[in-house]
């Protein structure tokens, strides 16, 4: 399995953090995600500053991009994004984390099937992100206006090339939009 496929599978499987909410509580989800984010920062700091540890981690979990060799990984940003989303009430928290977990890897997969390797974001990927987010949000049972708003918001935030990593903004952004539309 190549690194891109492994990264997408790992990203999508991160939706499993919602089990902390469904079999525990929202407080457990929040605290678990805050702990995850803190641990991720520590591990990333060690990975970046200690070459031997960095080589060990990269060999153990070969999903890091070359651009992450000197900065926080996408997984760390994803932990922070989920931790922010966890402050929204149900069902917005569920919608945000599902959108964050599923829209980005779907966009990456679809975009990579039609784009040159050097292309960063594609409209095919963005459309796929919106469609996958819409299906995930629809499955939560929220009203259609919140499904559409959350899916369009997730797509726009995933596509955005601003100064913040999209893994940080998609989940809380989608959660905010869903919460406002409920």
C-alpha positions as protocol buffer text, in pm:
chain_id: "A"
residue {
  index: 1
  type: UNK
  ca { x: 0 y: 0 z: 0 }
}
residue {
  index: 2
  type: UNK
  ca { x: 148 y: 337 z: -94 }
}
residue {
  index: 3
  type: UNK
  ca { x: 172 y: 632 z: 144 }
}
residue {
  index: 4
  type: UNK
  ca { x: -116 y: 827 z: -14 }
}
residue {
  index: 5
  type: UNK
  ca { x: -359 y: 536 z: 23 }
}
residue {
  index: 6
  type: UNK
  ca { x: -245 y: 468 z: 379 }
}
residue {
  index: 7
  type: UNK
  ca { x: -284 y: 838 z: 464 }
}
residue {
  index: 8
  type: UNK
  ca { x: -639 y: 843 z: 324 }
}
residue {
  index: 9
  type: UNK
  ca { x: -739 y: 528 z: 512 }
}
residue {
  index: 10
  type: UNK
  ca { x: -592 y: 658 z: 837 }
}
residue {
  index: 11
  type: UNK
  ca { x: -768 y: 993 z: 787 }
}
residue {
  index: 12
  type: UNK
  ca { x: -1107 y: 831 z: 718 }
}
residue {
  index: 13
  type: UNK
  ca { x: -1073 y: 590 z: 1009 }
}
residue {
  index: 14
  type: UNK
  ca { x: -1023 y: 886 z: 1243 }
}
residue {
  index: 15
  type: UNK
  ca { x: -1405 y: 914 z: 1247 }
}
residue {
  index: 16
  type: UNK
  ca { x: -1388 y: 631 z: 1498 }
}
residue {
  index: 17
  type: UNK
  ca { x: -1311 y: 891 z: 1767 }
}
residue {
  index: 18
  type: UNK
  ca { x: -1687 y: 942 z: 1771 }
}
residue {
  index: 19
  type: UNK
  ca { x: -1710 y: 613 z: 1959 }
}
residue {
  index: 20
  type: UNK
  ca { x: -1586 y: 807 z: 2263 }
}
residue {
  index: 21
  type: UNK
  ca { x: -1902 y: 1016 z: 2235 }
}
residue {
  index: 22
  type: UNK
  ca { x: -2150 y: 742 z: 2156 }
}
residue {
  index: 23
  type: UNK
  ca { x: -2020 y: 494 z: 2413 }
}
residue {
  index: 24
  type: UNK
  ca { x: -1900 y: 755 z: 2662 }
}
residue {
  index: 25
  type: UNK
  ca { x: -1992 y: 1120 z: 2669 }
}
residue {
  index: 26
  type: UNK
  ca { x: -1919 y: 1449 z: 2501 }
}
residue {
  index: 27
  type: UNK
  ca { x: -1686 y: 1532 z: 2789 }
}
residue {
  index: 28
  type: UNK
  ca { x: -1493 y: 1209 z: 2725 }
}
residue {
  index: 29
  type: UNK
  ca { x: -1471 y: 1299 z: 2356 }
}
residue {
  index: 30
  type: UNK
  ca { x: -1344 y: 1650 z: 2434 }
}
residue {
  index: 31
  type: UNK
  ca { x: -1090 y: 1536 z: 2690 }
}
residue {
  index: 32
  type: UNK
  ca { x: -975 y: 1248 z: 2470 }
}
residue {
  index: 33
  type: UNK
  ca { x: -922 y: 1480 z: 2175 }
}
residue {
  index: 34
  type: UNK
  ca { x: -741 y: 1741 z: 2383 }
}
residue {
  index: 35
  type: UNK
  ca { x: -513 y: 1464 z: 2510 }
}
residue {
  index: 36
  type: UNK
  ca { x: -467 y: 1333 z: 2157 }
}
residue {
  index: 37
  type: UNK
  ca { x: -372 y: 1681 z: 2032 }
}
residue {
  index: 38
  type: UNK
  ca { x: -123 y: 1731 z: 2316 }
}
residue {
  index: 39
  type: UNK
  ca { x: 37 y: 1392 z: 2253 }
}
residue {
  index: 40
  type: UNK
  ca { x: 47 y: 1458 z: 1878 }
}
residue {
  index: 41
  type: UNK
  ca { x: 233 y: 1787 z: 1933 }
}
residue {
  index: 42
  type: UNK
  ca { x: 487 y: 1614 z: 2156 }
}
residue {
  index: 43
  type: UNK
  ca { x: 540 y: 1331 z: 1907 }
}
residue {
  index: 44
  type: UNK
  ca { x: 565 y: 1575 z: 1616 }
}
residue {
  index: 45
  type: UNK
  ca { x: 817 y: 1788 z: 1806 }
}
residue {
  index: 46
  type: UNK
  ca { x: 1028 y: 1479 z: 1870 }
}
residue {
  index: 47
  type: UNK
  ca { x: 983 y: 1359 z: 1511 }
}
residue {
  index: 48
  type: UNK
  ca { x: 1100 y: 1694 z: 1372 }
}
residue {
  index: 49
  type: UNK
  ca { x: 1384 y: 1766 z: 1616 }
}
residue {
  index: 50
  type: UNK
  ca { x: 1525 y: 1417 z: 1673 }
}
residue {
  index: 51
  type: UNK
  ca { x: 1631 y: 1260 z: 1341 }
}
residue {
  index: 52
  type: UNK
  ca { x: 1657 y: 906 z: 1481 }
}
residue {
  index: 53
  type: UNK
  ca { x: 1307 y: 925 z: 1632 }
}
residue {
  index: 54
  type: UNK
  ca { x: 1176 y: 1086 z: 1311 }
}
residue {
  index: 55
  type: UNK
  ca { x: 1319 y: 802 z: 1102 }
}
residue {
  index: 56
  type: UNK
  ca { x: 1170 y: 546 z: 1342 }
}
residue {
  index: 57
  type: UNK
  ca { x: 822 y: 701 z: 1330 }
}
residue {
  index: 58
  type: UNK
  ca { x: 833 y: 750 z: 953 }
}
residue {
  index: 59
  type: UNK
  ca { x: 938 y: 388 z: 910 }
}
residue {
  index: 60
  type: UNK
  ca { x: 667 y: 267 z: 1149 }
}
residue {
  index: 61
  type: UNK
  ca { x: 390 y: 481 z: 998 }
}
residue {
  index: 62
  type: UNK
  ca { x: 502 y: 578 z: 645 }
}
residue {
  index: 63
  type: UNK
  ca { x: 234 y: 839 z: 580 }
}
residue {
  index: 64
  type: UNK
  ca { x: 420 y: 1167 z: 628 }
}
residue {
  index: 65
  type: UNK
  ca { x: 458 y: 1408 z: 341 }
}
residue {
  index: 66
  type: UNK
  ca { x: 800 y: 1558 z: 265 }
}
residue {
  index: 67
  type: UNK
  ca { x: 661 y: 1900 z: 361 }
}
residue {
  index: 68
  type: UNK
  ca { x: 586 y: 1766 z: 711 }
}
residue {
  index: 69
  type: UNK
  ca { x: 953 y: 1691 z: 782 }
}
residue {
  index: 70
  type: UNK
  ca { x: 997 y: 2029 z: 954 }
}
residue {
  index: 71
  type: UNK
  ca { x: 646 y: 2106 z: 1079 }
}
residue {
  index: 72
  type: UNK
  ca { x: 335 y: 1964 z: 1240 }
}
residue {
  index: 73
  type: UNK
  ca { x: 176 y: 1675 z: 1054 }
}
residue {
  index: 74
  type: UNK
  ca { x: -173 y: 1673 z: 911 }
}
residue {
  index: 75
  type: UNK
  ca { x: -271 y: 1422 z: 1180 }
}
residue {
  index: 76
  type: UNK
  ca { x: -181 y: 1669 z: 1452 }
}
residue {
  index: 77
  type: UNK
  ca { x: -386 y: 1941 z: 1287 }
}
residue {
  index: 78
  type: UNK
  ca { x: -674 y: 1694 z: 1254 }
}
residue {
  index: 79
  type: UNK
  ca { x: -665 y: 1624 z: 1631 }
}
residue {
  index: 80
  type: UNK
  ca { x: -687 y: 1997 z: 1699 }
}
residue {
  index: 81
  type: UNK
  ca { x: -971 y: 2038 z: 1448 }
}
residue {
  index: 82
  type: UNK
  ca { x: -1169 y: 1757 z: 1608 }
}
residue {
  index: 83
  type: UNK
  ca { x: -1101 y: 1898 z: 1956 }
}
residue {
  index: 84
  type: UNK
  ca { x: -1247 y: 2232 z: 1842 }
}
residue {
  index: 85
  type: UNK
  ca { x: -1549 y: 2060 z: 1686 }
}
residue {
  index: 86
  type: UNK
  ca { x: -1609 y: 1869 z: 2010 }
}
residue {
  index: 87
  type: UNK
  ca { x: -1724 y: 2190 z: 2178 }
}
residue {
  index: 88
  type: UNK
  ca { x: -2036 y: 2202 z: 1960 }
}
residue {
  index: 89
  type: UNK
  ca { x: -2346 y: 2019 z: 2082 }
}
residue {
  index: 90
  type: UNK
  ca { x: -2482 y: 1703 z: 1924 }
}
residue {
  index: 91
  type: UNK
  ca { x: -2555 y: 1657 z: 1634 }
}
residue {
  index: 92
  type: UNK
  ca { x: -2320 y: 1935 z: 1513 }
}
residue {
  index: 93
  type: UNK
  ca { x: -2017 y: 1767 z: 1671 }
}
residue {
  index: 94
  type: UNK
  ca { x: -2095 y: 1440 z: 1494 }
}
residue {
  index: 95
  type: UNK
  ca { x: -2153 y: 1617 z: 1163 }
}
residue {
  index: 96
  type: UNK
  ca { x: -1830 y: 1815 z: 1190 }
}
residue {
  index: 97
  type: UNK
  ca { x: -1610 y: 1518 z: 1275 }
}
residue {
  index: 98
  type: UNK
  ca { x: -1767 y: 1302 z: 1004 }
}
residue {
  index: 99
  type: UNK
  ca { x: -1716 y: 1577 z: 747 }
}
residue {
  index: 100
  type: UNK
  ca { x: -1357 y: 1627 z: 864 }
}
residue {
  index: 101
  type: UNK
  ca { x: -1281 y: 1256 z: 856 }
}
residue {
  index: 102
  type: UNK
  ca { x: -1440 y: 1167 z: 524 }
}
residue {
  index: 103
  type: UNK
  ca { x: -1447 y: 1469 z: 292 }
}
residue {
  index: 104
  type: UNK
  ca { x: -1071 y: 1530 z: 275 }
}
residue {
  index: 105
  type: UNK
  ca { x: -957 y: 1174 z: 189 }
}
residue {
  index: 106
  type: UNK
  ca { x: -1242 y: 1144 z: -63 }
}
residue {
  index: 107
  type: UNK
  ca { x: -1130 y: 1469 z: -227 }
}
residue {
  index: 108
  type: UNK
  ca { x: -770 y: 1348 z: -232 }
}
residue {
  index: 109
  type: UNK
  ca { x: -864 y: 1018 z: -392 }
}
residue {
  index: 110
  type: UNK
  ca { x: -1095 y: 1169 z: -655 }
}
residue {
  index: 111
  type: UNK
  ca { x: -861 y: 1456 z: -732 }
}
residue {
  index: 112
  type: UNK
  ca { x: -565 y: 1225 z: -777 }
}
residue {
  index: 113
  type: UNK
  ca { x: -753 y: 1022 z: -1038 }
}
residue {
  index: 114
  type: UNK
  ca { x: -789 y: 1321 z: -1270 }
}
residue {
  index: 115
  type: UNK
  ca { x: -503 y: 1556 z: -1185 }
}
residue {
  index: 116
  type: UNK
  ca { x: -135 y: 1573 z: -1256 }
}
residue {
  index: 117
  type: UNK
  ca { x: 78 y: 1475 z: -954 }
}
residue {
  index: 118
  type: UNK
  ca { x: 183 y: 1838 z: -903 }
}
residue {
  index: 119
  type: UNK
  ca { x: -175 y: 1965 z: -879 }
}
residue {
  index: 120
  type: UNK
  ca { x: -286 y: 2046 z: -525 }
}
residue {
  index: 121
  type: UNK
  ca { x: -666 y: 2090 z: -537 }
}
residue {
  index: 122
  type: UNK
  ca { x: -912 y: 1999 z: -814 }
}
residue {
  index: 123
  type: UNK
  ca { x: -1277 y: 2071 z: -870 }
}
residue {
  index: 124
  type: UNK
  ca { x: -1342 y: 1698 z: -906 }
}
residue {
  index: 125
  type: UNK
  ca { x: -1193 y: 1649 z: -560 }
}
residue {
  index: 126
  type: UNK
  ca { x: -1393 y: 1938 z: -419 }
}
residue {
  index: 127
  type: UNK
  ca { x: -1717 y: 1804 z: -566 }
}
residue {
  index: 128
  type: UNK
  ca { x: -1640 y: 1462 z: -422 }
}
residue {
  index: 129
  type: UNK
  ca { x: -1570 y: 1618 z: -82 }
}
residue {
  index: 130
  type: UNK
  ca { x: -1912 y: 1788 z: -90 }
}
residue {
  index: 131
  type: UNK
  ca { x: -2091 y: 1470 z: -200 }
}
residue {
  index: 132
  type: UNK
  ca { x: -1925 y: 1250 z: 62 }
}
residue {
  index: 133
  type: UNK
  ca { x: -1984 y: 1507 z: 335 }
}
residue {
  index: 134
  type: UNK
  ca { x: -2349 y: 1535 z: 230 }
}
residue {
  index: 135
  type: UNK
  ca { x: -2401 y: 1157 z: 252 }
}
residue {
  index: 136
  type: UNK
  ca { x: -2231 y: 1145 z: 594 }
}
residue {
  index: 137
  type: UNK
  ca { x: -2431 y: 1439 z: 726 }
}
residue {
  index: 138
  type: UNK
  ca { x: -2755 y: 1301 z: 585 }
}
residue {
  index: 139
  type: UNK
  ca { x: -2687 y: 978 z: 776 }
}
residue {
  index: 140
  type: UNK
  ca { x: -2687 y: 1176 z: 1103 }
}
residue {
  index: 141
  type: UNK
  ca { x: -3054 y: 1261 z: 1053 }
}
residue {
  index: 142
  type: UNK
  ca { x: -3012 y: 1639 z: 1056 }
}
residue {
  index: 143
  type: UNK
  ca { x: -3243 y: 1860 z: 845 }
}
residue {
  index: 144
  type: UNK
  ca { x: -3163 y: 1890 z: 474 }
}
residue {
  index: 145
  type: UNK
  ca { x: -3067 y: 2258 z: 501 }
}
residue {
  index: 146
  type: UNK
  ca { x: -2799 y: 2166 z: 758 }
}
residue {
  index: 147
  type: UNK
  ca { x: -2682 y: 1876 z: 541 }
}
residue {
  index: 148
  type: UNK
  ca { x: -2637 y: 2102 z: 239 }
}
residue {
  index: 149
  type: UNK
  ca { x: -2484 y: 2387 z: 439 }
}
residue {
  index: 150
  type: UNK
  ca { x: -2243 y: 2160 z: 623 }
}
residue {
  index: 151
  type: UNK
  ca { x: -2141 y: 1978 z: 305 }
}
residue {
  index: 152
  type: UNK
  ca { x: -2083 y: 2300 z: 109 }
}
residue {
  index: 153
  type: UNK
  ca { x: -1892 y: 2444 z: 404 }
}
residue {
  index: 154
  type: UNK
  ca { x: -1676 y: 2132 z: 434 }
}
residue {
  index: 155
  type: UNK
  ca { x: -1602 y: 2145 z: 63 }
}
residue {
  index: 156
  type: UNK
  ca { x: -1509 y: 2514 z: 72 }
}
residue {
  index: 157
  type: UNK
  ca { x: -1285 y: 2471 z: 376 }
}
residue {
  index: 158
  type: UNK
  ca { x: -1118 y: 2161 z: 231 }
}
residue {
  index: 159
  type: UNK
  ca { x: -1052 y: 2346 z: -94 }
}
residue {
  index: 160
  type: UNK
  ca { x: -933 y: 2668 z: 73 }
}
residue {
  index: 161
  type: UNK
  ca { x: -560 y: 2729 z: 45 }
}
residue {
  index: 162
  type: UNK
  ca { x: -536 y: 2980 z: 328 }
}
residue {
  index: 163
  type: UNK
  ca { x: -268 y: 2994 z: 594 }
}
residue {
  index: 164
  type: UNK
  ca { x: -433 y: 2728 z: 812 }
}
residue {
  index: 165
  type: UNK
  ca { x: -414 y: 2356 z: 743 }
}
residue {
  index: 166
  type: UNK
  ca { x: -748 y: 2227 z: 612 }
}
residue {
  index: 167
  type: UNK
  ca { x: -740 y: 1948 z: 871 }
}
residue {
  index: 168
  type: UNK
  ca { x: -768 y: 2217 z: 1138 }
}
residue {
  index: 169
  type: UNK
  ca { x: -1069 y: 2398 z: 988 }
}
residue {
  index: 170
  type: UNK
  ca { x: -1299 y: 2146 z: 815 }
}
residue {
  index: 171
  type: UNK
  ca { x: -1443 y: 1970 z: 1123 }
}
residue {
  index: 172
  type: UNK
  ca { x: -1509 y: 2279 z: 1338 }
}
residue {
  index: 173
  type: UNK
  ca { x: -1622 y: 2478 z: 1035 }
}
residue {
  index: 174
  type: UNK
  ca { x: -1876 y: 2216 z: 930 }
}
residue {
  index: 175
  type: UNK
  ca { x: -1988 y: 2177 z: 1293 }
}
residue {
  index: 176
  type: UNK
  ca { x: -2040 y: 2554 z: 1322 }
}
residue {
  index: 177
  type: UNK
  ca { x: -2243 y: 2572 z: 1002 }
}
residue {
  index: 178
  type: UNK
  ca { x: -2459 y: 2274 z: 1102 }
}
residue {
  index: 179
  type: UNK
  ca { x: -2513 y: 2421 z: 1450 }
}
residue {
  index: 180
  type: UNK
  ca { x: -2618 y: 2758 z: 1301 }
}
residue {
  index: 181
  type: UNK
  ca { x: -2861 y: 2590 z: 1061 }
}
residue {
  index: 182
  type: UNK
  ca { x: -3031 y: 2366 z: 1318 }
}
